[in-house]
Amino acid sequence: MSQEHAKAFLERMKNDEEFNGAVLRMEDSETKMAFIQREGYEFTTDELETASSSISM
């Protein structure tokens, strides 16, 4: 798990409309996290929060 993965995930959410839509359409948080991990992103909620405060969406 890493903050770098969290930052990369947020950047992809910002720049990849198809990926963003796929993530946002998932209603179940377990399904959403499984998808995100299959895409190669490993991070904790805390790492995601820290990353989101360090970049502008």
N, C-alpha and C positions, 0 to 999 in steps of 0.2 A: 504494500500500500504506500502511496506516496503523494506528496503535494504536487509533484511534477505531473503526475497522471491526472490529478484534479484540474490543474490549470489547462492541460491539453484537452480534457473533456469539455471544459467551459468554452475554450476557443472553438472547438468543433461545433458545439451547440450554437455558438454565435455565427459561424461561417458556413455551416452545412445545413441547409433548410430541410433536406430529406431526413437526415439523422435527427435533427431537432424535432421534427414532426413525429418520427417514429417513437422517440423517447416520451414526448408529451402525450401521445395517444394511449400509452400504457397506463391503466388505472391502478394496477396492483404494484406496490413498491417492490415486492420480491421479484416479480417478473421484470420490472424496470432495471433493478440492480443486476439480475442475471444477464440481461441483454447488454448492459454497459460493460460488465466484466467480460463477456464474450467478445466485445469489441476491443478488448485489451486495456481497459481502464480499471485500476485497482486503487481505491482510496476510501478513507473513512468520511463520515459526515463532517467531523471536525476539520479534516483536510480540505473538504469541499468548501466549507464556510470560510476558511482562511484564504483559500485561493480566490473565491468570489470577491472577497474584500480587497484583494490586491490587483484585480484587473477590472476594467470597465466593460460592462455588457452593453 
